């Protein structure tokens, strides 16, 4: 009875739905421990160690679209439970491991779990909520994910100063979401979803707008640059003596606070500036990261990370909201999954991209990588702004000719 959407308290229902997204961006919770892990495995390359952070995102790339397909065939509530179990087990098990390949396998399991909960957190919103409330909850969902990341990064950073193994305890926070889902999340009304499906087309890839794939492609490129600071901040702060692993965890937590604020403010920003919310988000993101790269004190780094996080939060919400707008209810999960896959693939590719740049130019790791990411994101925002302005001018000319 408690899991009946009609009789469940609206507040409990809201908290339960949002809790599914609590761990959406948590792969970097062990980022503050990267420097310590590098010291424990001196014969292993930095790029390989950084895969501890990025490997889950590869699993997300693979699993997220699979979830979009499975969600129309298996009760999504059951899939969410499986995803949260994988998240908790795969995330925390490395506490007891020293074998690097086994740790990597656990990180894949974490990514598979996140590949389920990440798109599910957004796909279940339009099932239970409509109109303006649905739009607000897209931003709130991202904000909740940032809150989860703040706590997990703080826990990871604190324990990294004691023993890097303990930083993986941060992922036990997923138990909170699992308990709420088991107790309160109703079964998803499959008939409401499936009635919007295209009965004539067999492939789900042909049932969604081609614009979804275009959005995913651009987001992929953006995430290559936006995720570079995640794995290079520890090398910059600790490598240059600016601070400790705990300070890195605090800085990343502040970045997540900025992401939370940007997500929560997305709806208001879009109302104020319309389509220009996307280039504006790129500018915030790029300026923030460039400021981090030009800073030599911990306080300055933290301030600019807040700005960069604000841009990241608004940026992701803009892509996710657009994906939902372009999709019928039956394909929202798949469309959101494509955004998650693009995000995850950008996360996974960026260390390889930085390694390539380092081999070509040298000295790219740390501060140099963060500076490059800031400049690139600002450039993407400028290109997008020019496209929007030219398009708007062409539309105006067409109206005048009519």
Buried (B, 14 or more C-beta within 10 A) or exposed (E): EEBEBEEBEEEBBBEBBBBBBBBBBBBBBBBBBBBBBBEBEEEEEBBBBBBBBBBBBBBBBBBBBBBBBBBBEEEBBEBBBBBBBBBBBBBBBBBEBEEBEEBBBBBBBBBBBBBBBBBBBBBBBBBBBEEEEBBBBBBBBBBBBBBBBBBBBBBBBBBBBEEBBBBBBBBBBBBBBBEBBBEBBBEBEBEEBEEEBBEEEEEBEEBBBEBBEEBBEBBBBBBBBBBBBBBBBBBBBBBEEBBBBBBBBBBBBBBBBBBBBBBBBBBEBBEEEEBBBBBBBBBBBBBBBBBBBBBEEBEBBBBBBBBBBBBBBBBBBBBBBBBBEBBBBBBBBBBBBBBBBBBBBBBBBBBBBBBEBBEEEEEBBBBBBBBBBBBBBBEBBBEBBEEBEEEEEEEEEEEEEE
